[in-house]
Amino acid sequence: VFPALRQLIQQYMSQTVPSTRRGALLALGVAVEGVSEYMGPHVEAAVWPIIDSGLADADPSVRRAALTAVGCICEWLEEAAVARHSTLLPALLSQVADPSTQKQACTALDALLEILGDSIKEYLELLMRTLSGLLDTAPIKVKAVVVGAISSAARASGNAFLPYFEATIQRLAPFLQLTGEGEEIELRGITMDAIGTFAEAVGSNSFRPYFPDMMTQAFAAIDAS
């Protein structure tokens, strides 16, 4: 399937109609799951040039599709995604700064951080500066994705997250007070999960001052459900 699909994707990516390029990138993302084993040896030559083109596209819908494809590649072709972190991560952060691609960029970034491992440490300061800023400015549906990405950063970096821990948990604390249905309660749940990840990352001694309040919040969440 993939050789024929690759030809079609390349053909569609050369079209002037944005929806055609968007369709090509979405097809690429969907195909990764089914043909990841076959696609693996061809990623460098057959996949990344298409992704790079999509991320640089002038149309936001095409860039969003490229970001969706990146998330799929991170899930099914982990080694290929990690090997390209020096190019991929700055490109994702650039899309995070664009309101028209922010949500999809944070989702793709979260997927990359989940698999990045020790390499995350060289990006941690930039990541936390970018993501923390979004906790103040982004729409609530984007904040939920941002909190998930911060959680992945903490999990991947372990003790290296410690310099960012106190400021981050204080910024997240108001989200634990949200009671509205839908997006608010989703953000509250993701925040509670992230704080658990922080505890694991920084260790019991660093987390201890926050333990009583966080346990109170956790039991309140249980009662709320």
TORNUFI-623042 format. One record per residue (C-alpha): residue number from 1; residue in one letter; x, y, z negated. Coordinates in pm, whole numbers. Layout:
     n   res        x        y        z
   NUM     a        X        Y        Z
...
This chain:
     n   res        x        y        z
     1     v        0        0        0
     2     f      263      253     -103
     3     p      457      285      227
     4     a      137      372      411
     5     l       18      596      129
     6     r      354      771      121
     7     q      322      863      487
     8     l      -25     1003      428
     9     i       88     1198      122
    10     q      375     1354      316
    11     q      136     1440      598
    12     y     -117     1594      359
    13     m      149     1791      172
    14     s      239     1970      495
    15     q     -117     2097      548
    16     t     -212     2460      491
    17     v     -538     2381      310
    18     p     -467     2369      -67
    19     s     -729     2102     -138
    20     t     -547     1868      102
    21     r     -217     1912      -82
    22     r     -402     1872     -412
    23     g     -552     1544     -290
    24     a     -210     1414     -190
    25     l      -69     1478     -537
    26     l     -366     1327     -716
    27     a     -335     1018     -493
    28     l       32      993     -585
    29     g      -49     1012     -956
    30     v     -319      747     -933
    31     a      -97      518     -725
    32     v      183      515     -982
    33     e      -10      287    -1216
    34     g      -74       26     -949
    35     v      263       24     -774
    36     s      507      149    -1038
    37     e      730     -160    -1010
    38     y      759     -120     -634
    39     m      789      258     -652
    40     g     1070      258     -909
    41     p     1365      226     -667
    42     h     1214      488     -437
    43     v     1138      758     -693
    44     e     1437      980     -622
    45     a     1384      992     -248
    46     a     1010      940     -214
    47     v      846     1088     -522
    48     w     1041     1372     -681
    49     p     1058     1587     -365
    50     i      677     1572     -347
    51     i      643     1659     -716
    52     d      891     1947     -683
    53     s      697     2082     -387
    54     g      370     2056     -578
    55     l      505     2232     -887
    56     a      631     2518     -670
    57     d      308     2550     -470
    58     a      145     2892     -451
    59     d     -200     2750     -530
    60     p     -277     2678     -900
    61     s     -501     2380     -818
    62     v     -212     2212     -638
    63     r       23     2279     -929
    64     r     -233     2134    -1170
    65     a     -250     1818     -957
    66     a      130     1797     -959
    67     l      128     1821    -1338
    68     t     -126     1540    -1357
    69     a      104     1329    -1139
    70     v      398     1408    -1369
    71     g      199     1277    -1665
    72     c      132      952    -1477
    73     i      499      915    -1387
    74     c      598      966    -1751
    75     e      361      689    -1851
    76     w      449      431    -1584
    77     l      803      521    -1479
    78     e      956      627    -1809
    79     e     1321      580    -1716
    80     a     1283      780    -1396
    81     a     1114     1066    -1583
    82     v     1368     1074    -1866
    83     a     1658     1066    -1620
    84     r     1526     1388    -1468
    85     h     1461     1576    -1791
    86     s     1707     1857    -1717
    87     t     1503     1956    -1412
    88     l     1160     1845    -1520
    89     l     1134     2004    -1864
    90     p     1217     2361    -1755
    91     a      970     2325    -1468
    92     l      696     2219    -1711
    93     l      773     2506    -1949
    94     s      741     2746    -1657
    95     q      391     2612    -1592
    96     v      309     2632    -1964
    97     a      364     3007    -1940
    98     d      103     3036    -1662
    99     p     -256     3054    -1795
   100     s     -388     2889    -1477
   101     t     -183     2573    -1539
   102     q     -133     2591    -1917
   103     k     -352     2302    -2026
   104     q     -228     2054    -1765
   105     a      132     2163    -1824
   106     c      103     2101    -2198
   107     t      -46     1757    -2129
   108     a      240     1668    -1894
   109     l      491     1809    -2143
   110     d      340     1598    -2419
   111     a      381     1288    -2201
   112     l      747     1370    -2136
   113     l      824     1445    -2502
   114     e      677     1109    -2602
   115     i      953      931    -2409
   116     l     1241     1180    -2421
   117     g     1415     1048    -2731
   118     d     1738     1211    -2850
   119     s     1760     1432    -2541
   120     i     1486     1646    -2691
   121     k     1730     1804    -2936
   122     e     1891     2025    -2672
   123     y     1549     2171    -2587
   124     l     1391     2180    -2931
   125     e     1443     2550    -3006
   126     l     1301     2655    -2668
   127     l     1013     2411    -2699
   128     m      910     2528    -3043
   129     r      938     2894    -2950
   130     t      717     2841    -2646
   131     l      461     2611    -2806
   132     s      434     2805    -3133
   133     g      350     3119    -2939
   134     l       60     2938    -2772
   135     l      -91     2858    -3111
   136     d     -173     3229    -3137
   137     t     -266     3313    -2779
   138     a     -407     3008    -2602
   139     p     -778     2915    -2578
   140     i     -889     2660    -2834
   141     k     -901     2372    -2583
   142     v     -538     2444    -2492
   143     k     -437     2472    -2859
   144     a     -542     2110    -2909
   145     v     -304     2000    -2633
   146     v      -29     2226    -2772
   147     v      -61     2071    -3118
   148     g      -33     1728    -2957
   149     a      285     1835    -2778
   150     i      434     1972    -3101
   151     s      351     1642    -3269
   152     s      535     1455    -2993
   153     a      832     1689    -3032
   154     a      843     1618    -3406
   155     r      820     1243    -3352
   156     a     1100     1246    -3096
   157     s     1333     1479    -3286
   158     g     1296     1336    -3638
   159     n     1503     1526    -3896
   160     a     1600     1783    -3632
   161     f     1243     1911    -3660
   162     l     1306     2021    -4019
   163     p     1400     2386    -3939
   164     y     1063     2431    -3768
   165     f      854     2230    -4011
   166     e      752     2488    -4271
   167     a      657     2762    -4025
   168     t      467     2515    -3808
   169     i      262     2357    -4084
   170     q      165     2703    -4211
   171     r       50     2804    -3862
   172     l     -153     2486    -3828
   173     a     -317     2510    -4171
   174     p     -610     2732    -4054
   175     f     -706     2465    -3799
   176     l     -784     2229    -4087
   177     q    -1066     2462    -4193
   178     l    -1252     2443    -3862
   179     t    -1603     2298    -3887
   180     g    -1763     2368    -3550
   181     e    -1861     2078    -3328
   182     g    -1683     1997    -3005
   183     e    -1352     2172    -2946
   184     e    -1313     2294    -3305
   185     i    -1351     1954    -3466
   186     e    -1126     1801    -3201
   187     l     -854     2054    -3281
   188     r     -894     1984    -3652
   189     g     -851     1610    -3597
   190     i     -546     1649    -3373
   191     t     -393     1884    -3631
   192     m     -443     1634    -3912
   193     d     -280     1365    -3702
   194     a       12     1597    -3619
   195     i       73     1675    -3985
   196     g      102     1304    -4054
   197     t      366     1287    -3782
   198     f      549     1582    -3940
   199     a      561     1395    -4271
   200     e      720     1096    -4103
   201     a      969     1314    -3914
   202     v     1098     1529    -4202
   203     g     1074     1275    -4483
   204     s      900     1261    -4820
   205     n     1119     1515    -5002
   206     s     1055     1793    -4751
   207     f      687     1709    -4719
   208     r      621     1672    -5092
   209     p      519     2038    -5160
   210     y      243     2006    -4900
   211     f      128     1661    -5001
   212     p     -151     1752    -5252
   213     d     -320     2003    -5021
   214     m     -289     1779    -4716
   215     m     -442     1486    -4903
   216     t     -729     1711    -5008
   217     q     -776     1811    -4645
   218     a     -764     1449    -4534
   219     f    -1036     1341    -4779
   220     a    -1245     1643    -4681
   221     a    -1218     1531    -4320
   222     i    -1332     1181    -4416
   223     d    -1635     1326    -4592
   224     a    -1707     1551    -4295
   225     s    -1726     1256    -4059
